[in-house]
């Protein structure tokens, strides 16, 4: 029962943004000037649903410790690569952990990395959006693995590349709903055009990370996934 | 360099508030900044926030927030100016652009963009205030009462993060001692060197995480109901600040349903000051939101007030 509820909450959290986006663009709502507030409530709601889903999910101390470590590695990655402009391994780490450990763990890794690194880089209005975007990158990787088990190296590289843009667009949603009027696809395109080069660098960086080092990273993570599996043997066996 | 952007314990009054009342205060400021679009109201909120930041001795860091916000505000003005068609006072007839149509810039759109830039500055300042006012651990403490697994993940990660950054430094030193030059080579070669860092970090930290998990097993983690204790004291100051914040929220919401605090930009700019009630409401909200600041002043300057709160 708890497991089912956890699944339902997870998918609800997943669906909330596309519904929101469609509503904002259709212009057929009674909300006229409070889109900034509505967007904030919705993003907090989406992140909250995902966390609630994790809370209800049965997870062992090993999973909790591994998720925390991966989140911290993702956060530390934002510092390690500070010397190279626009290249950050956080998206790649979230995707790799989601791919190996499944959608829920992927979400928790990505969102933990965002929140924890911002403890030190400074929290801002972008924090819940980053938590959601990186979390979604992780959990979608887990879903992709279930849907296409044989996606292959180039498929995953393309997936990482696309996430460079998705990440930017999700973050643009915030500035778009809060500071731009009217909300229609033209204004959204204008906001995305302003961030086009940032997103492109991010996308290329992600794909490069995956192509050059994806296999090695996955190997390490898979080894620990095996280590995490515990089988209890009864006394009379 | 970055350490001036996050929380440091300075023993100031605003830092001594209970996390619940501090968080409510920040949340009220944030909601009001998102609900109001009247420039005077946004300026009032900004004044309160910046005074609070000053009381927390954070003006230097705030100046960086100011610079970033002004840059982003410029982008907001441009996007609004080129995409909005609702304004009547056209100040520039531009050329025809494929996706957007004819580029007509109206005064109203520019003003709306500037107002939204002000809102952005408000929001950034509120988060700057948050960073200085509340210790992350105290928030996690509060969170752990009702969602202990997520709070545990976050506090574990927050604990490990500084360790990892310093571990990264030592791995880098070891690599450098072996002759790896992190500044040499093409971008691809540089990336390779940094990724080796990440791999070593990942391997060692994952080994550590297994040990953390063993320690949690040994302490019977997850075997039954979790015990917790309360460390933060609830003092009179918290009741005062919480009541003032909630009252400010109530007054503002009442005014907002009456249409105060909102400013109409299109098709033409409205009057900046439209009747007395709007101004009275503005002062009431600002007064209520200033309560923590007044108490902070009293706590630092008046022994009698300090003894009572």
Boltz contact constraints between the chains, C-beta under 6 A:
constraints:
  - contact:
      token1: [A, 36]
      token2: [B, 34]
      max_distance: 6.0
  - contact:
      token1: [A, 37]
      token2: [B, 34]
      max_distance: 6.0
  - contact:
      token1: [A, 37]
      token2: [B, 35]
      max_distance: 6.0
  - contact:
      token1: [A, 51]
      token2: [B, 150]
      max_distance: 6.0
  - contact:
      token1: [A, 55]
      token2: [B, 147]
      max_distance: 6.0
  - contact:
      token1: [A, 55]
      token2: [B, 149]
      max_distance: 6.0
  - contact:
      token1: [A, 55]
      token2: [B, 150]
      max_distance: 6.0
  - contact:
      token1: [A, 61]
      token2: [B, 213]
      max_distance: 6.0
  - contact:
      token1: [A, 61]
      token2: [B, 216]
      max_distance: 6.0
  - contact:
      token1: [A, 61]
      token2: [B, 217]
      max_distance: 6.0
  - contact:
      token1: [A, 61]
      token2: [B, 221]
      max_distance: 6.0
  - contact:
      token1: [A, 62]
      token2: [B, 213]
      max_distance: 6.0
  - contact:
      token1: [A, 64]
      token2: [B, 153]
      max_distance: 6.0
  - contact:
      token1: [A, 65]
      token2: [B, 209]
      max_distance: 6.0
  - contact:
      token1: [A, 65]
      token2: [B, 212]
      max_distance: 6.0
  - contact:
      token1: [A, 65]
      token2: [B, 213]
      max_distance: 6.0
  - contact:
      token1: [A, 66]
      token2: [B, 209]
      max_distance: 6.0
  - contact:
      token1: [A, 67]
      token2: [B, 153]
      max_distance: 6.0
  - contact:
      token1: [A, 68]
      token2: [B, 153]
      max_distance: 6.0
  - contact:
      token1: [A, 68]
      token2: [B, 156]
      max_distance: 6.0
  - contact:
      token1: [A, 68]
      token2: [B, 157]
      max_distance: 6.0
  - contact:
      token1: [A, 69]
      token2: [B, 205]
      max_distance: 6.0
  - contact:
      token1: [A, 69]
      token2: [B, 209]
      max_distance: 6.0
  - contact:
      token1: [A, 71]
      token2: [B, 157]
      max_distance: 6.0
  - contact:
      token1: [A, 72]
      token2: [B, 157]
      max_distance: 6.0
  - contact:
      token1: [A, 72]
      token2: [B, 160]
      max_distance: 6.0
  - contact:
      token1: [A, 72]
      token2: [B, 161]
      max_distance: 6.0
  - contact:
      token1: [A, 72]
      token2: [B, 164]
      max_distance: 6.0
  - contact:
      token1: [A, 73]
      token2: [B, 202]
      max_distance: 6.0
  - contact:
      token1: [A, 75]
      token2: [B, 161]
      max_distance: 6.0
  - contact:
      token1: [A, 76]
      token2: [B, 164]
      max_distance: 6.0
  - contact:
      token1: [A, 76]
      token2: [B, 165]
      max_distance: 6.0
  - contact:
      token1: [A, 79]
      token2: [B, 165]
      max_distance: 6.0
  - contact:
      token1: [A, 80]
      token2: [B, 168]
      max_distance: 6.0
  - contact:
      token1: [A, 81]
      token2: [B, 194]
      max_distance: 6.0
  - contact:
      token1: [A, 112]
      token2: [B, 153]
      max_distance: 6.0
  - contact:
      token1: [A, 112]
      token2: [B, 157]
      max_distance: 6.0
  - contact:
      token1: [A, 116]
      token2: [B, 157]
      max_distance: 6.0
  - contact:
      token1: [A, 116]
      token2: [B, 158]
      max_distance: 6.0
  - contact:
      token1: [A, 116]
      token2: [B, 161]
      max_distance: 6.0
  - contact:
      token1: [A, 119]
      token2: [B, 136]
      max_distance: 6.0
  - contact:
      token1: [A, 119]
      token2: [B, 158]
      max_distance: 6.0
  - contact:
      token1: [A, 120]
      token2: [B, 6]
      max_distance: 6.0
  - contact:
      token1: [A, 122]
      token2: [B, 5]
      max_distance: 6.0
  - contact:
      token1: [A, 122]
      token2: [B, 131]
      max_distance: 6.0
  - contact:
      token1: [A, 123]
      token2: [B, 127]
      max_distance: 6.0
  - contact:
      token1: [A, 123]
      token2: [B, 130]
      max_distance: 6.0
  - contact:
      token1: [A, 123]
      token2: [B, 131]
      max_distance: 6.0
  - contact:
      token1: [A, 124]
      token2: [B, 127]
      max_distance: 6.0
  - contact:
      token1: [A, 125]
      token2: [B, 123]
      max_distance: 6.0
  - contact:
      token1: [A, 179]
      token2: [B, 76]
      max_distance: 6.0
  - contact:
      token1: [A, 179]
      token2: [B, 116]
      max_distance: 6.0
  - contact:
      token1: [A, 180]
      token2: [B, 79]
      max_distance: 6.0
  - contact:
      token1: [A, 186]
      token2: [B, 83]
      max_distance: 6.0
  - contact:
      token1: [A, 187]
      token2: [B, 83]
      max_distance: 6.0
  - contact:
      token1: [A, 190]
      token2: [B, 79]
      max_distance: 6.0
  - contact:
      token1: [A, 190]
      token2: [B, 83]
      max_distance: 6.0
  - contact:
      token1: [A, 191]
      token2: [B, 79]
      max_distance: 6.0
  - contact:
      token1: [A, 194]
      token2: [B, 75]
      max_distance: 6.0
  - contact:
      token1: [A, 213]
      token2: [B, 195]
      max_distance: 6.0
  - contact:
      token1: [A, 220]
      token2: [B, 202]
      max_distance: 6.0
  - contact:
      token1: [A, 220]
      token2: [B, 203]
      max_distance: 6.0
  - contact:
      token1: [A, 224]
      token2: [B, 206]
      max_distance: 6.0
